[in-house]
């Protein structure tokens, strides 16, 4: 794993978002580091332990009861991801 010095949150950070009247709270652990890379046909998500727990919590928020279809979170370099990362969207999709 090779992280660049990025602007990912270094302290525990909470972001509250509202989708269709439902509030979601996304939390970043202190020192979480996440990088998303394209390896030519594969997308690799590299993260330290704090980053993996942070991503897991984000997914659990989106999987929660009452969370509407289409709820999503955009992660970008400097906004949750290390500099040099590809953007990443986590989205709930319940359509059958």
Phi and psi in degrees as a GROMACS rama.xvg file:
@    title "Ramachandran Plot"
@    xaxis  label "Phi"
@    yaxis  label "Psi"
@TYPE xy
-131.298  95.5778  UNK-2
-87.5776  137.464  UNK-3
-85.8409  160.485  UNK-4
-72.5974  108.436  UNK-5
-113.439  -170.631  UNK-6
-111.24  29.9733  UNK-7
-64.8528  153.163  UNK-8
-55.8971  137.152  UNK-9
-106.668  -12.043  UNK-10
-120.366  160.442  UNK-11
-56.4042  127.377  UNK-12
-127.834  136.815  UNK-13
-118.279  131.772  UNK-14
-123.166  129.185  UNK-15
-107.611  126.859  UNK-16
-127.721  148.03  UNK-17
-119.483  127.498  UNK-18
-126.683  123.138  UNK-19
49.4256  41.2084  UNK-20
78.7105  0.996225  UNK-21
-103.081  124.894  UNK-22
-85.961  136.796  UNK-23
-122.779  137.743  UNK-24
-116.837  118.98  UNK-25
-105.334  131.236  UNK-26
-120.929  133.278  UNK-27
-103.357  131.39  UNK-28
-71.5571  152.833  UNK-29
-57.3784  137.618  UNK-30
65.5266  17.0911  UNK-31
-64.6617  133.856  UNK-32
-132.133  124.829  UNK-33
-135.942  133.665  UNK-34
-132.504  137.427  UNK-35
-116.693  125.012  UNK-36
-127.614  151.209  UNK-37
-101.196  118.918  UNK-38
-107.042  37.5667  UNK-39
65.471  74.7703  UNK-40
102.574  -11.8282  UNK-41
-132.569  141.582  UNK-42
-104.24  129.728  UNK-43
-114.295  127.672  UNK-44
-105.778  112.419  UNK-45
-106.383  134.136  UNK-46
-154.597  150.958  UNK-47
-78.6803  178.484  UNK-48
-57.9135  -42.2564  UNK-49
-64.1091  -38.8407  UNK-50
-66.5216  -40.7754  UNK-51
-64.7336  -41.7058  UNK-52
-64.9115  -37.4783  UNK-53
-62.3575  -48.4822  UNK-54
-61.8879  -40.5833  UNK-55
-60.307  -42.9707  UNK-56
-65.5217  -39.1844  UNK-57
-58.9908  -44.8039  UNK-58
-65.2424  -38.402  UNK-59
-66.1784  -36.4149  UNK-60
-60.0979  -48.1711  UNK-61
-67.0667  -27.0805  UNK-62
-85.9867  -2.67619  UNK-63
-65.6208  155.415  UNK-64
-59.6831  137.642  UNK-65
81.8621  -1.41817  UNK-66
-79.0157  122.074  UNK-67
-69.7646  149.657  UNK-68
-53.8344  138.141  UNK-69
92.4617  -9.25381  UNK-70
-62.3408  138.861  UNK-71
-153.776  165.967  UNK-72
-134.311  126.551  UNK-73
-93.8671  126.634  UNK-74
-115.506  133.273  UNK-75
-140.266  163.811  UNK-76
-54.7532  131.073  UNK-77
82.2668  -8.75389  UNK-78
-131.134  62.8291  UNK-79
104.175  -19.1807  UNK-80
-121.167  155.1  UNK-81
-66.8441  152.674  UNK-82
-56.4119  143.128  UNK-83
89.493  -4.32472  UNK-84
-79.3835  155.402  UNK-85
-74.1873  155.494  UNK-86
-69.6669  153.972  UNK-87
-138.059  131.24  UNK-88
-115.96  125.503  UNK-89
-101.535  121.322  UNK-90
-136.505  139.116  UNK-91
-83.405  131.958  UNK-92
-138.076  102.439  UNK-93
-100.76  -5.62247  UNK-94
-56.8614  137.186  UNK-95
